[in-house]
Structures are given as C-alpha cells and as structure tokens.
Amino acid sequence: MLRSFIASVLTLLIFTGFTKQEYHPSKGGQLVNSLLAKAAKIIKDKYKVNPCGVGVAMPGGPIQEVTLCFDTKFPYTKEQLRELLINTSVELLRQVNENKEIQEYLKERPFTIKNIEIIIYNHDENGFGLKDPQISVANISQGVLNYSTIDPEDSFKYKNEYEESYEEALKALSTP
C-alpha cells in the first residue's frame, strides 16, 4: 500500500513537472505594461530616480489605477519629495491620457490624479533607507500625498506619518 502511494505521488510529480503553463496577458495588460515601462524610463531620465516597481489595478478587466515605484540616489527633503511626487504623477497621468490605444481599457476616461500612484523610497548616497526624522517613504495615492519616517528603534514601524491633499501640495509648491 505504501509502495503504491509513493508510486502515485512520484507519477503525479513527474507529470506535473512536464506540464508548462504559460501566461498570456490580455491586450489591455500588454498595453499597460508597455506604457508603464515607457513612463518609468521617461521619469528616470528626467528626474534621476531609479525605477524599482510597477503595478496596475485591473480587477475584472478595466484598468482602474497604475503605479510606479522609484528609489532615490540621495536623501530628499519633504519639499523635494513633494515636488517629485507632483511632477512624476503628472508625467504618468499624461502618458496614460495621451495614449490612444489604452483608452478603451480604462475604467474612467480621462484618468485623474486619483487613478495614479507613485511611491518613492528615499535613500542616502550609499543606498541605505533613512530613519526618523528623515522621510523614508513618500507616495501619492488616490490624490493624497503621504510622507512616512521609519522608527530608529524598530525598522518595521513608521514613527511619523504626514498627509496632504494634492491641492494642498500644489499650493505649497506655488508658495515661495
């Protein structure tokens, strides 16, 4: 009986090892992947940050949100991060709304700042993450900017978090 069980398990392992499952993204998936790669390169070249991730929310098919993540090459201040978040989110939004092919795959047309997410991981010159009081992560999501500092005592916790609306951030940028 044990020998029969082992033979069955081995047979199952052998056959499942030879089956190859391939993933074929939908046309919308292909378009959004291409768009995000292009936007990441434009932002990298223009703002001197390193792309480190992409994402897309498209449950059930239509694209609801697109995400790009970046690493800084040196520490940015809150003011610099605010400007970077605004500029990169506007660039990503422009890329989406100017791409004619992707329009039919968007849930909302045109996309707005609420459909864009940018995450910036703030690092020092050696590539290490920053701890409080310096901002370690800044992001814009759903039209809200967030700035978070890492607790020096526990690197898995945020010590401080600050939030501002997109409109507040634009106003802060325009005030000298």
C-alpha positions in Angstrom: 0.0 0.0 0.0 2.8 2.4 0.9 4.7 1.4 -2.3 1.5 2.2 -4.3 1.1 5.6 -2.6 4.7 6.5 -3.3 4.4 5.4 -6.9 1.3 7.5 -7.3 3.0 10.6 -5.8 6.0 10.1 -8.0 3.9 9.8 -11.1 2.0 12.9 -10.2 5.2 14.9 -9.6 6.7 13.7 -12.9 3.6 14.6 -14.9 3.1 18.0 -13.3 6.8 18.8 -13.8 6.4 18.4 -17.5 3.3 20.5 -18.0 4.1 24.0 -18.8 1.6 26.8 -18.0 2.1 30.0 -19.9 0.7 33.4 -19.0 -0.6 35.4 -21.9 -1.6 38.9 -20.8 -4.7 40.5 -22.3 -4.3 43.3 -24.8 -5.1 45.8 -22.0 -2.4 44.1 -19.9 0.1 44.3 -22.7 -0.6 48.0 -23.3 -0.4 49.0 -19.7 2.9 47.1 -19.2 4.3 48.9 -22.2 3.0 52.2 -21.1 4.4 51.8 -17.5 7.8 50.8 -18.9 7.9 53.9 -21.1 6.8 56.2 -18.4 9.3 54.8 -15.9 12.1 55.4 -18.4 11.0 59.0 -19.0 10.8 59.7 -15.3 14.1 58.0 -14.6 15.9 60.1 -17.3 14.1 63.4 -16.4 14.2 63.2 -12.6 17.3 61.0 -11.9 15.5 58.4 -9.8 15.7 54.6 -10.3 12.5 52.6 -11.2 12.0 49.7 -8.7 8.5 48.6 -9.3 5.2 48.8 -11.3 1.7 47.9 -10.6 -1.8 48.0 -12.0 -5.2 47.6 -10.6 -7.5 45.9 -13.2 -9.8 43.6 -11.4 -12.3 42.1 -13.9 -10.5 43.7 -16.8 -10.7 47.6 -16.9 -7.6 49.4 -15.7 -8.5 51.4 -12.5 -5.1 52.5 -11.3 -1.5 52.5 -12.4 1.6 52.5 -10.0 5.2 53.3 -10.4 7.9 53.0 -7.7 11.3 54.7 -7.5 14.4 54.7 -5.4 16.2 58.0 -4.8 20.0 58.2 -5.1 20.4 60.6 -2.2 18.2 61.9 0.6 15.4 64.2 -0.5 13.7 66.7 1.9 9.9 66.8 2.3 9.7 69.7 -0.1 11.8 67.9 -2.7 9.7 64.8 -2.3 6.5 66.8 -2.7 7.8 68.3 -5.9 9.0 65.0 -7.2 5.6 63.3 -6.4 3.7 66.0 -8.1 5.9 66.1 -11.2 6.1 62.3 -11.6 2.4 61.8 -11.1 1.6 64.4 -13.7 4.0 62.8 -16.1 2.5 59.3 -15.6 -1.0 60.8 -15.9 0.0 62.5 -19.2 1.4 59.2 -20.5 -1.9 57.4 -19.8 -4.2 60.1 -21.1 -2.2 60.7 -24.3 -2.0 57.0 -25.2 -4.9 56.5 -27.6 -4.7 52.7 -27.7 -5.1 52.2 -23.9 -8.2 54.4 -23.6 -10.7 51.6 -24.3 -9.2 49.6 -21.4 -9.5 52.4 -18.8 -12.4 52.2 -16.3 -12.5 56.0 -16.1 -11.7 58.3 -19.0 -9.8 60.5 -18.7 -7.7 59.2 -15.8 -7.3 61.7 -13.0 -4.7 62.1 -10.2 -6.9 59.7 -8.2 -6.0 56.9 -10.7 -2.3 57.3 -10.3 0.1 56.1 -7.6 3.7 57.0 -7.3 5.9 55.5 -4.4 9.3 56.9 -3.7 11.7 55.1 -1.4 14.1 57.7 -0.1 17.8 56.6 0.3 21.1 58.0 1.3 24.1 58.2 -1.1 25.0 54.6 -0.2 21.6 53.2 -1.0 20.5 52.8 2.6 17.0 53.6 3.8 16.5 56.6 6.0 15.2 56.8 9.6 13.3 59.4 11.5 13.5 62.4 11.3 14.2 62.0 7.6 11.4 60.8 5.4 11.9 57.2 4.2 8.8 56.7 2.0 6.7 59.2 0.2 3.8 58.4 -2.0 0.8 59.8 -3.8 -2.3 57.6 -4.0 -5.9 58.4 -4.5 -4.9 62.1 -4.8 -3.3 62.2 -1.3 0.4 62.6 -0.6 1.9 60.7 2.4 5.3 61.1 3.9 6.5 58.4 6.4 9.5 58.1 8.7 10.9 54.9 10.0 11.3 54.4 13.7 15.0 54.1 14.5 14.2 51.6 17.3 12.1 49.3 15.1 12.7 49.4 11.3 9.4 47.6 10.7 7.4 50.5 12.1 6.6 54.0 11.0 7.4 56.6 13.6 5.7 59.6 12.0 3.3 60.0 9.1 2.2 63.2 7.4 -0.5 63.6 4.9 -1.7 66.4 2.5 -4.1 66.5 -0.4 -3.0 67.0 -3.9 -4.4 70.5 -3.9 -2.6 71.4 -0.7 0.7 70.1 -2.2 0.2 72.2 -5.3 -0.5 75.2 -3.2 2.7 74.6 -1.1 4.7 74.3 -4.4 3.5 77.6 -5.7 4.3 79.5 -2.4 7.9 80.6 -2.2 
